[in-house]
Amino acid sequence: MEVQEYIAELERDGDLMATAAERAGLMSTVPPCPGWQIRDLLRHTGYVHRWAARYVAEGLPRPVPNVTEADILAAEPPDPDLIGWFRDGHAGLVAALTSADPELACWSFLPAPSARGFWARRQAHETAIHRIDAELATGGGVTAVSGAFAADGVDELIMGFFGRDQRKLSDVQRAGRYQTVRVRATDTGGEWRVALTEDGQLAAEVEHHSGASPDRGAGGTSEADCTLAGPAAGLYLLMWNRADPATAGVQVSGDERVLTAWRDGMHVTWS
């Protein structure tokens, strides 16, 4: 996707998130985030928006000192000001990305063609997932995402986060056994395969095939302990732990215990 497409998604989802938060109320619980209320969701996402905007606006070459999630959730502003504070931070991030030089040089933490592209992509998906959280807190439906954006979010999760964090991947490895998960988007054609191997040290191998055939030969992506197949939008919700397979319209074949272990053990967290 192009940088401007990410910025448009970010702008849309931030507005939808604020609207859903107003509808739900600050004290409403957030089902995908145990222990959180809407007030916590707003503080977390509002902080992340400001944190990301600093790298883009100031061209920071190194990570700023780490702040714990507990510190973020205990910080100002007071509850009556939260919605406005969130909207201000979201608008600031959109403005920073929109006006940023395409050749921007600053710190980032996943591979990307450019720093501006990295931050636009990461914050678009960060905001989309938490917008979904806010909508789920209202007890109503979830605004759909496009197949292209959803497939991109699955790709970022698998090729970016899963590929870089072998410690988390090892949490879902069944000891002493080769384990593979195949993810196939039936509408957009994207196909991913994650292999977890035990050879003295755990190693994560991630593959992406665009427009992949469902009938790959030996050693191809069709061979897996567990296969997830469905529309990209459903895979997006499932892989980010925002829906179960039935709700997401995703078919699970093979060893379903692999999916259970995967969902229990693999989470993207602030730290």
Residue frames relative to the residue before (quaternion, step in Angstrom):
aa qw qx qy qz dx dy dz
M 1.0000 0.0000 0.0000 0.0000 0.00 0.00 0.00
E 0.4974 -0.6522 0.4887 0.2973 3.56 -1.20 0.59
V 0.6544 -0.5347 0.3593 0.3959 3.56 -1.18 0.59
Q 0.6631 0.5098 -0.3216 0.4437 3.60 0.89 -0.85
E 0.6080 0.5390 -0.3569 0.4610 3.60 1.11 -0.57
Y 0.6347 0.5093 -0.3285 0.4794 3.59 1.00 -0.77
I 0.6575 0.5079 -0.3225 0.4536 3.59 0.88 -0.89
A 0.6382 0.5209 -0.3290 0.4617 3.59 1.00 -0.78
E 0.6459 0.5011 -0.3188 0.4797 3.60 1.00 -0.79
L 0.6337 0.5333 -0.3214 0.4591 3.57 0.97 -0.86
E 0.6691 0.4992 -0.3051 0.4583 3.57 0.88 -0.93
R 0.6632 0.5110 -0.3008 0.4567 3.58 0.92 -0.91
D 0.7325 0.4527 -0.2605 0.4367 3.56 0.72 -1.05
G 0.6060 0.5384 -0.3673 0.4560 3.60 1.08 -0.54
D 0.6482 0.5049 -0.3135 0.4761 3.57 1.00 -0.82
L 0.6574 0.5043 -0.3058 0.4690 3.58 0.97 -0.87
M 0.6386 0.5345 -0.3284 0.4457 3.58 1.02 -0.80
A 0.6609 0.4992 -0.3125 0.4652 3.59 0.90 -0.88
T 0.6488 0.5167 -0.3146 0.4615 3.58 0.97 -0.83
A 0.6614 0.4928 -0.3044 0.4765 3.59 0.96 -0.87
A 0.6341 0.5300 -0.3348 0.4528 3.60 1.00 -0.77
E 0.6369 0.5131 -0.3245 0.4752 3.58 1.00 -0.79
R 0.6728 0.5024 -0.2947 0.4562 3.57 0.96 -0.86
A 0.6953 0.4795 -0.2747 0.4596 3.58 0.97 -0.86
G 0.3738 -0.7027 0.5142 0.3195 3.58 0.93 -0.90
L 0.6072 -0.6327 0.3548 0.3243 3.56 -1.00 0.87
M 0.7153 0.4629 -0.2594 0.4547 3.59 1.08 -0.64
S 0.4605 0.6880 -0.4516 0.3327 3.61 1.24 -0.04
T 0.4570 -0.6750 0.5065 0.2811 3.56 -1.07 0.74
V 0.3334 -0.7239 0.5760 0.1816 3.56 -1.22 0.61
P 0.3894 -0.7887 0.4133 0.2356 3.63 -0.08 1.25
P 0.7280 0.4240 -0.2925 0.4524 3.68 0.79 -0.78
C 0.7265 0.3737 -0.2118 0.5364 3.61 1.25 -0.28
P 0.2325 -0.8203 0.5020 0.1451 3.64 0.24 1.22
G 0.8008 0.2711 -0.2272 0.4833 3.53 -0.92 0.98
W 0.6478 0.5196 -0.3171 0.4581 3.57 1.24 -0.23
Q 0.2029 -0.7053 0.6616 0.1537 3.47 -1.35 0.57
I 0.7126 -0.4328 0.3134 0.4545 3.58 -1.26 0.19
R 0.6014 0.5670 -0.3615 0.4314 3.60 1.02 -0.72
D 0.6615 0.4933 -0.3037 0.4762 3.62 1.01 -0.79
L 0.6327 0.5392 -0.3236 0.4519 3.56 1.01 -0.82
L 0.6633 0.4988 -0.2989 0.4711 3.57 0.97 -0.85
R 0.6580 0.5012 -0.3197 0.4622 3.60 0.92 -0.85
H 0.6497 0.5193 -0.3214 0.4526 3.57 0.91 -0.89
T 0.7348 0.4291 -0.2496 0.4622 3.57 0.66 -1.10
G 0.6295 0.5324 -0.3347 0.4564 3.59 1.04 -0.72
Y 0.6365 0.5032 -0.3279 0.4838 3.58 1.05 -0.72
V 0.6560 0.5197 -0.3188 0.4450 3.59 0.87 -0.93
H 0.6296 0.5326 -0.3388 0.4530 3.60 0.98 -0.79
R 0.6836 0.4719 -0.2875 0.4768 3.58 0.90 -0.89
W 0.6155 0.5526 -0.3240 0.4591 3.56 1.06 -0.81
A 0.6928 0.4634 -0.2751 0.4793 3.59 0.86 -0.95
A 0.6440 0.5447 -0.3298 0.4241 3.58 0.94 -0.86
R 0.5997 0.5688 -0.3661 0.4276 3.61 1.05 -0.63
Y 0.6527 0.5107 -0.3275 0.4538 3.60 0.90 -0.85
V 0.6889 0.4826 -0.2764 0.4649 3.55 0.96 -0.91
A 0.7295 0.4500 -0.2505 0.4501 3.58 0.78 -1.04
E 0.7808 0.3359 -0.1672 0.4996 3.60 0.99 -0.83
G 0.3702 -0.7498 0.4786 0.2677 3.60 1.24 -0.17
L 0.1534 0.8281 -0.5264 0.1165 3.58 1.01 0.77
P 0.3302 -0.7919 0.4806 0.1814 3.62 -0.68 1.04
R 0.7703 0.2523 -0.1396 0.5688 3.60 1.24 -0.33
P 0.6024 -0.5691 0.3980 0.3936 3.60 -1.15 0.46
V 0.4490 -0.6601 0.5275 0.2906 3.56 -1.07 0.74
P 0.6763 -0.4913 0.3327 0.4366 3.63 -1.16 0.42
N 0.5226 -0.6762 0.4348 0.2840 3.54 -0.95 0.96
V 0.1594 -0.7492 0.6373 0.0844 3.54 -1.16 0.76
T 0.4231 -0.7157 0.4890 0.2639 3.59 -0.86 0.88
E 0.6224 -0.5333 0.4146 0.3955 3.54 -1.24 0.42
A 0.6190 0.5490 -0.3455 0.4428 3.59 1.02 -0.76
D 0.6478 0.5090 -0.3183 0.4690 3.59 1.00 -0.81
I 0.6369 0.5327 -0.3285 0.4502 3.57 0.99 -0.84
L 0.7179 0.4643 -0.2612 0.4482 3.57 0.82 -1.01
A 0.6859 0.4676 -0.2861 0.4786 3.61 1.19 -0.45
A 0.5508 0.6613 -0.3756 0.3438 3.57 1.26 -0.25
E 0.6281 -0.4858 0.4432 0.4160 3.52 -1.39 0.15
P 0.5978 -0.0348 -0.7762 -0.1975 1.62 -2.45 0.50
P 0.6481 -0.4812 0.3891 0.4438 3.60 -1.26 0.06
D 0.7196 -0.4920 0.2855 0.3982 3.55 -1.19 0.56
P 0.6684 0.5158 -0.3489 0.4067 3.66 0.75 -0.82
D 0.7218 0.4384 -0.2413 0.4780 3.59 1.17 -0.52
L 0.4378 0.7609 -0.4234 0.2239 3.58 1.27 -0.23
I 0.6689 0.5060 -0.3265 0.4358 3.59 0.79 -0.93
G 0.6755 0.4845 -0.2947 0.4712 3.59 0.89 -0.92
W 0.6322 0.5297 -0.3212 0.4653 3.57 1.03 -0.81
F 0.6424 0.5121 -0.3203 0.4718 3.57 0.97 -0.84
R 0.6657 0.5057 -0.3093 0.4533 3.59 0.86 -0.94
D 0.6424 0.5261 -0.3273 0.4510 3.60 0.99 -0.80
G 0.6802 0.4856 -0.2939 0.4638 3.60 0.90 -0.90
H 0.6318 0.5274 -0.3235 0.4670 3.55 1.04 -0.79
A 0.6614 0.5017 -0.3029 0.4680 3.59 0.91 -0.91
G 0.6408 0.5336 -0.3215 0.4486 3.58 1.03 -0.78
L 0.6538 0.5000 -0.3146 0.4728 3.58 1.01 -0.79
V 0.6351 0.5188 -0.3309 0.4669 3.59 0.94 -0.85
A 0.6682 0.5019 -0.3017 0.4590 3.59 0.92 -0.90
A 0.6519 0.5208 -0.3206 0.4484 3.60 0.94 -0.86
L 0.6855 0.4723 -0.2877 0.4735 3.58 0.91 -0.88
T 0.6404 0.5404 -0.3270 0.4370 3.57 0.99 -0.80
S 0.7661 0.3762 -0.1917 0.4846 3.58 0.92 -0.90
A 0.4789 0.6996 -0.4319 0.3078 3.61 1.22 -0.19
D 0.5422 -0.5993 0.4911 0.3252 3.52 -1.20 0.70
P 0.5123 -0.6456 0.4630 0.3261 3.65 -0.87 0.83
E 0.7053 0.4270 -0.2534 0.5059 3.58 1.18 -0.55
L 0.2013 0.8134 -0.5184 0.1706 3.60 1.22 0.41
A 0.1148 -0.7607 0.6359 0.0624 3.55 -1.03 0.88
C 0.2943 0.7247 -0.5837 0.2179 3.58 -0.70 1.09
W 0.6854 -0.4809 0.3557 0.4152 3.55 -1.33 0.16
S 0.0903 0.7476 -0.6568 0.0393 3.55 -1.20 0.67
F 0.3395 -0.7949 0.4773 0.1584 3.59 -1.15 0.36
L 0.7117 0.2959 -0.2783 0.5731 3.60 1.22 0.33
P 0.5970 -0.5676 0.4041 0.3976 3.62 -1.08 0.53
A 0.1386 0.7708 -0.6098 0.1213 3.58 -1.05 0.82
P 0.6072 -0.5713 0.4001 0.3806 3.60 -1.16 0.48
S 0.7955 -0.0071 0.0171 0.6057 3.59 1.15 -0.58
A 0.6116 -0.5494 0.4132 0.3917 3.57 -1.22 0.42
R 0.6395 0.5165 -0.3292 0.4646 3.58 0.97 -0.81
G 0.6530 0.5118 -0.3062 0.4668 3.56 0.99 -0.85
F 0.6212 0.5423 -0.3452 0.4482 3.58 1.00 -0.78
W 0.7262 0.4445 -0.2668 0.4515 3.59 0.70 -1.07
A 0.6194 0.5265 -0.3557 0.4611 3.60 1.04 -0.64
R 0.6737 0.4889 -0.2969 0.4679 3.58 0.91 -0.89
R 0.6925 0.4947 -0.2947 0.4346 3.57 0.75 -1.03
Q 0.7148 0.4414 -0.2694 0.4709 3.58 0.89 -0.87
A 0.5700 0.5631 -0.3908 0.4531 3.60 1.14 -0.43
H 0.7171 0.4230 -0.2590 0.4897 3.60 0.87 -0.89
E 0.5785 0.5643 -0.3734 0.4555 3.60 1.05 -0.65
T 0.7180 0.4499 -0.2481 0.4696 3.55 0.85 -1.00
A 0.6280 0.5379 -0.3426 0.4460 3.60 1.00 -0.75
I 0.6717 0.4915 -0.3073 0.4614 3.59 0.88 -0.90
H 0.7111 0.4342 -0.2762 0.4791 3.60 0.88 -0.82
R 0.5465 0.5576 -0.4008 0.4793 3.60 1.21 -0.33
I 0.6260 0.5223 -0.3243 0.4797 3.57 1.03 -0.81
D 0.6155 0.5450 -0.3387 0.4576 3.59 1.00 -0.81
A 0.6798 0.4908 -0.2918 0.4602 3.57 0.87 -0.98
E 0.6567 0.5011 -0.3164 0.4664 3.59 0.98 -0.78
L 0.6342 0.5174 -0.3321 0.4689 3.59 1.02 -0.73
A 0.6260 0.5501 -0.3340 0.4404 3.59 1.09 -0.67
T 0.6236 0.5354 -0.3482 0.4508 3.60 1.18 -0.42
G 0.4505 -0.6847 0.4527 0.3512 3.58 1.22 -0.42
G 0.6130 0.5555 -0.3439 0.4442 3.58 1.27 0.08
G 0.7287 -0.4171 0.3133 0.4438 3.53 -1.27 -0.37
V 0.4501 -0.6687 0.5334 0.2563 3.51 -1.38 0.24
T 0.4666 -0.6713 0.5026 0.2812 3.58 -0.90 0.93
A 0.4654 -0.7152 0.4534 0.2575 3.57 -0.79 1.05
V 0.2482 -0.7103 0.6313 0.1876 3.54 -1.29 0.47
S 0.5742 -0.5955 0.4301 0.3615 3.57 -1.15 0.52
G 0.6291 -0.5438 0.3978 0.3877 3.54 -1.22 0.46
A 0.6528 0.5258 -0.3221 0.4401 3.58 0.96 -0.85
F 0.6774 0.4774 -0.2977 0.4739 3.58 0.92 -0.89
A 0.6439 0.5239 -0.3229 0.4545 3.59 0.98 -0.83
A 0.6543 0.5041 -0.3152 0.4673 3.59 0.92 -0.88
D 0.6263 0.5299 -0.3289 0.4677 3.57 1.05 -0.74
G 0.6628 0.5048 -0.3073 0.4598 3.59 1.01 -0.76
V 0.6113 0.5153 -0.3430 0.4930 3.57 1.10 -0.64
D 0.6522 0.5205 -0.3120 0.4543 3.57 0.97 -0.87
E 0.6450 0.5114 -0.3319 0.4607 3.60 0.94 -0.82
L 0.6594 0.5199 -0.3113 0.4449 3.57 0.94 -0.87
I 0.7405 0.4201 -0.2328 0.4701 3.57 0.80 -1.02
M 0.7620 0.3876 -0.2148 0.4722 3.58 0.68 -1.08
G 0.7143 0.4272 -0.2478 0.4958 3.58 1.16 -0.59
F 0.8040 0.3147 -0.1720 0.4743 3.55 0.22 -1.28
F 0.6850 0.4673 -0.3121 0.4637 3.62 0.81 -0.89
G 0.6768 0.5260 -0.2940 0.4229 3.55 0.94 -0.90
R 0.7245 0.4482 -0.2600 0.4546 3.59 1.06 -0.66
D 0.7684 0.3801 -0.1784 0.4829 3.60 1.10 -0.63
Q 0.1108 -0.8356 0.5365 0.0408 3.55 0.20 1.28
R 0.5609 0.5908 -0.4083 0.4117 3.60 1.12 -0.45
K 0.6810 0.4647 -0.2926 0.4845 3.56 0.91 -0.89
L 0.6261 0.5322 -0.3484 0.4509 3.57 0.99 -0.73
S 0.6419 0.5301 -0.3381 0.4389 3.58 1.00 -0.72
D 0.5601 0.6142 -0.3886 0.3975 3.60 1.17 -0.44
V 0.7497 0.3674 -0.2164 0.5060 3.60 1.12 -0.54
Q 0.4771 0.6630 -0.4381 0.3754 3.57 1.26 0.22
R 0.2949 -0.7139 0.6025 0.2010 3.56 -0.92 0.87
A 0.5245 -0.7067 0.3681 0.3001 3.54 -0.50 1.26
G 0.8630 0.1819 -0.1386 0.4505 3.50 -1.08 0.87
R 0.7203 0.4128 -0.2519 0.4974 3.62 1.17 0.18
Y 0.4644 -0.6453 0.5379 0.2803 3.51 -1.10 0.84
Q 0.0235 -0.8205 0.5693 -0.0468 3.58 -0.77 0.99
T 0.0221 -0.8106 0.5851 -0.0136 3.57 -0.86 0.92
V 0.1314 -0.7477 0.6463 0.0775 3.51 -1.22 0.69
R 0.1293 -0.7810 0.6091 0.0483 3.55 -0.85 1.01
V 0.1042 -0.7820 0.6141 0.0228 3.57 -0.92 0.97
R 0.0033 -0.8239 0.5644 -0.0511 3.59 -0.63 1.13
A 0.2421 -0.7563 0.5955 0.1218 3.57 -0.73 1.11
T 0.3064 -0.8134 0.4698 0.1545 3.56 -0.32 1.27
D 0.7015 0.4570 -0.2820 0.4686 3.60 1.16 -0.41
T 0.7686 0.3470 -0.2009 0.4985 3.62 0.92 -0.78
G 0.4960 -0.6979 0.4041 0.3218 3.60 1.22 -0.28
G 0.4931 0.6583 -0.4429 0.3567 3.59 1.20 -0.04
E 0.0200 -0.7929 0.6089 -0.0102 3.56 -1.07 0.73
W 0.0631 -0.7972 0.6002 -0.0130 3.55 -0.90 1.01
R 0.0896 -0.7732 0.6260 0.0467 3.53 -1.19 0.62
V 0.0956 -0.7781 0.6197 0.0362 3.55 -0.88 0.99
A 0.0966 -0.7980 0.5946 0.0172 3.55 -0.73 1.09
L 0.1146 -0.7673 0.6289 0.0501 3.54 -0.91 0.97
T 0.0479 -0.8355 0.5469 -0.0237 3.56 -0.54 1.15
E 0.2539 -0.7411 0.6035 0.1483 3.53 -1.23 0.59
D 0.2174 0.7760 -0.5619 0.1866 3.58 -0.40 1.22
G 0.7496 -0.2489 0.1432 0.5963 3.53 0.96 0.92
Q 0.7647 -0.0012 0.0049 0.6444 3.55 1.04 -0.84
L 0.4837 -0.6567 0.4877 0.3115 3.56 -1.03 0.73
A 0.0264 -0.7864 0.6172 -0.0002 3.55 -1.01 0.84
A 0.2734 -0.7509 0.5808 0.1552 3.55 -0.99 0.85
E 0.0642 -0.7717 0.6323 0.0236 3.55 -0.93 0.94
V 0.0226 -0.8112 0.5843 -0.0116 3.57 -0.59 1.08
E 0.0789 -0.7946 0.6020 0.0046 3.55 -1.00 0.88
H 0.0877 -0.7679 0.6312 0.0641 3.54 -1.18 0.62
H 0.0475 -0.7810 0.6227 -0.0017 3.55 -0.94 0.97
S 0.2633 -0.7720 0.5604 0.1436 3.57 -0.61 1.11
G 0.8335 0.1058 -0.1048 0.5321 3.57 -0.87 0.97
A 0.2187 0.8291 -0.4915 0.1519 3.57 1.14 0.67
S 0.4502 -0.6612 0.5313 0.2789 3.53 -1.19 0.62
P 0.4747 -0.6718 0.4755 0.3118 3.62 -1.05 0.63
D 0.7175 0.4448 -0.2393 0.4797 3.60 1.23 -0.18
R 0.1236 0.8116 -0.5585 0.1190 3.58 0.79 0.96
G 0.5073 -0.6690 0.4614 0.2869 3.54 -1.16 0.65
A 0.7884 -0.2947 0.2279 0.4895 3.55 -1.33 -0.25
G 0.8045 0.2362 -0.2141 0.5011 3.51 -0.92 1.02
G 0.5719 0.5915 -0.3839 0.4192 3.59 1.25 -0.14
T 0.7287 -0.4798 0.2833 0.3983 3.50 -1.31 0.07
S 0.5396 0.6202 -0.4258 0.3779 3.62 1.18 -0.10
E 0.6432 0.5139 -0.3255 0.4651 3.60 1.18 -0.46
A 0.2815 0.7480 -0.5514 0.2392 3.56 -0.51 1.18
D 0.5549 -0.5891 0.4700 0.3523 3.54 -1.24 0.48
C 0.7899 0.0461 0.0044 0.6115 3.54 1.10 -0.75
T 0.1041 -0.7973 0.5935 0.0340 3.57 -0.90 0.95
L 0.1539 -0.7561 0.6328 0.0648 3.53 -1.04 0.95
A 0.0518 0.8071 -0.5827 0.0792 3.58 -0.66 1.09
G 0.3768 0.7056 -0.5331 0.2757 3.55 -0.85 0.99
P 0.7160 -0.4114 0.3096 0.4714 3.58 -1.25 -0.06
A 0.6249 -0.5746 0.3713 0.3761 3.56 -1.07 0.73
A 0.6443 0.5321 -0.3359 0.4347 3.60 0.94 -0.81
G 0.6578 0.4946 -0.3090 0.4766 3.58 1.05 -0.71
L 0.6375 0.5167 -0.3234 0.4712 3.58 1.01 -0.79
Y 0.5972 0.5713 -0.3474 0.4431 3.57 1.08 -0.76
L 0.6888 0.4638 -0.2782 0.4827 3.58 0.85 -0.96
L 0.6761 0.5048 -0.2992 0.4455 3.58 0.91 -0.89
M 0.7161 0.4666 -0.2721 0.4420 3.58 0.75 -1.03
W 0.6982 0.4096 -0.2635 0.5246 3.58 1.18 -0.54
N 0.4910 -0.7092 0.3976 0.3130 3.59 1.29 0.42
R 0.4723 0.6532 -0.4629 0.3688 3.59 0.96 0.89
A 0.7800 0.1264 -0.1126 0.6025 3.63 1.23 0.11
D 0.4214 -0.6513 0.5506 0.3082 3.55 -1.27 0.36
P 0.7188 -0.4651 0.2712 0.4397 3.61 -1.18 0.31
A 0.6616 0.5134 -0.3253 0.4391 3.61 0.89 -0.87
T 0.6716 0.4890 -0.2968 0.4709 3.58 0.90 -0.91
A 0.7072 0.4662 -0.2533 0.4672 3.56 1.02 -0.82
G 0.4093 -0.7176 0.4692 0.3121 3.59 1.22 -0.30
V 0.4636 0.6729 -0.4351 0.3780 3.56 1.16 0.70
Q 0.3068 -0.7424 0.5713 0.1681 3.56 -0.91 0.97
V 0.1643 -0.7790 0.6015 0.0657 3.57 -0.88 1.02
S 0.0239 0.7896 -0.6122 0.0359 3.57 -0.78 1.02
G 0.6756 0.4373 -0.3624 0.4701 3.54 -1.18 0.62
D 0.7730 -0.3278 0.2660 0.4736 3.54 -1.20 -0.60
E 0.2800 -0.7999 0.5085 0.1520 3.60 -0.23 1.25
R 0.5406 0.6166 -0.4104 0.3990 3.61 1.20 -0.36
V 0.5754 0.5758 -0.3778 0.4411 3.59 1.17 -0.54
L 0.6601 0.4918 -0.3092 0.4763 3.59 0.94 -0.86
T 0.6373 0.5285 -0.3327 0.4515 3.59 0.95 -0.83
A 0.6710 0.4853 -0.2932 0.4778 3.58 0.91 -0.93
W 0.6293 0.5515 -0.3250 0.4406 3.55 1.03 -0.84
R 0.7092 0.4606 -0.2639 0.4638 3.57 0.82 -1.02
D 0.6536 0.5036 -0.3153 0.4687 3.59 1.10 -0.64
G 0.7891 0.3946 -0.1732 0.4377 3.56 0.97 -0.84
M 0.7416 0.3968 -0.2218 0.4934 3.58 1.14 -0.52
H 0.1817 0.7645 -0.5955 0.1671 3.57 -0.49 1.23
V 0.3347 -0.6943 0.5987 0.2181 3.55 -1.14 0.72
T 0.0105 -0.8175 0.5737 -0.0490 3.58 -0.59 1.16
W 0.6938 -0.4820 0.3398 0.4133 3.54 -1.30 0.36
S 0.7877 0.2748 -0.1410 0.5330 3.58 0.91 -0.91
